[in-house]
């Protein structure tokens, strides 16, 4: 991770769970982190807690499903005196609704695709553009995907969410193809965790059901996933760790 010290990382969905954990880890290791989410207060609180660490944290309020907010965030990064660039982009923002394919609310379907797919695409596009503007040819783009982007479970409420994550798997490969076609050495990776104990599950199925599930099923911690992201970033420049699946030991596929 030494080569990333003093460089700029953008983390979306940074106010809780995996995004919160990876933001903390990168600041502790000396990166300048732009951390965005709709809940900016939680990020600001984390920034205060990390004030003695070698890196820095800039909190930004941004809903990645809104193009104007994504555009404004990147304009802020360009104009910020100690930023001006993005070296690492970690697309972590994501959500799920209980909206089955045959009976669900189309507004909830749309919300999932707006955040999980289109938001990810806009943030990646703008990050790549900023890398190009700054002649960064060793940057890294990381997509936080899910095992739901590889297999469709029998859990009916997750089916539309799974469709968005299959899209992320396709986007990762498509973006890699485009980077290689451009002769760019910017790397792209995706991380596909299984069940993780975060606020995500509570928002998806409700606190009571989430607590019950976590009490009887194996699960990962957010730090387990951020550790895998640190591993990806720590690989030497000639190595692209393209796809990581991380499961609780006892979880069935």
Secondary structure, DSSP 4 states (H G I P E B T S, - for coil): -GGGTT-EEEEESTTSHHHHHHHHHHHHTT-EEEEEES-HHHHHHHHHHTTTSSSEEEEEE--TT-HHHHHHHHHHHHH-TT----SEEEE---------TTT--HHHHHHHHIIIIIIHHHHHHHHHHHHHHTT--S-EEEEE--GGGT---S-GGGHHHHHHHHHHHHHHHHHHHHHHHTT---EEEEEEE--B-SHHHHHHH-HHHHHHHHHHS--B-HHHHHHHHHHHHHS-TT----EEEE--TT---
